[in-house]
Amino acid sequence: MAFDAKPSSCIASWSEDGTDVTFPIASISELTAGEADATTGDWRKILFALLEHFYTYYTTLPSGDQPGRVTITRSTTVDSNDVMTRTYTFRITSDILTKEVADEA
């Protein structure tokens, strides 16, 4: 297989109508309806769920299927109070003039 850039490859049931993008909450395993609620939800939990989703998706791809112009890494530390801290690093190679993600080789 080879790298697949389609959004629906990364997020199940992804759709767009030219104005909005949508996908089921269940497509992001760490996300609940309560966390995603527009009024009572928590954007930090949405961000965490999305970061975990993209990291997991990326790292479970066979190396030949991973994009060469995007890499995702994560580090985890736990302090003496059993507080876990996760750091995500996204490295994206872009075209200097357009600032778009560079085409795959």
Residue pairs with C-beta under 8 A, 6 or more apart in sequence:
1 62
1 64
1 65
2 64
2 65
3 65
3 66
3 67
3 68
3 104
4 65
5 67
5 104
7 14
7 16
7 21
8 14
8 15
10 54
10 57
11 23
11 27
11 28
11 53
12 23
12 24
12 26
12 27
13 23
13 24
13 27
14 21
14 22
14 23
14 27
15 21
15 22
15 23
16 22
25 31
25 32
25 33
25 36
27 53
28 49
28 50
28 53
29 49
29 52
29 53
29 56
30 45
30 48
30 49
30 52
30 53
31 45
31 46
31 49
31 50
31 53
34 40
34 41
35 41
35 42
35 45
35 46
35 49
36 46
51 86
51 88
54 72
54 90
55 72
55 73
55 74
55 88
58 66
58 70
58 71
58 72
59 72
67 104
68 93
68 104
68 105
69 92
69 93
69 94
69 101
69 102
69 103
69 104
70 90
70 91
70 92
70 93
70 101
71 89
71 90
71 91
72 88
72 89
72 90
72 91
73 88
73 89
73 91
74 86
74 87
74 88
74 89
75 86
75 87
75 89
76 84
76 85
76 86
76 87
77 84
77 85
78 84
78 85
79 85
92 101
93 101
93 102
94 100
94 101
94 102
95 101
95 102
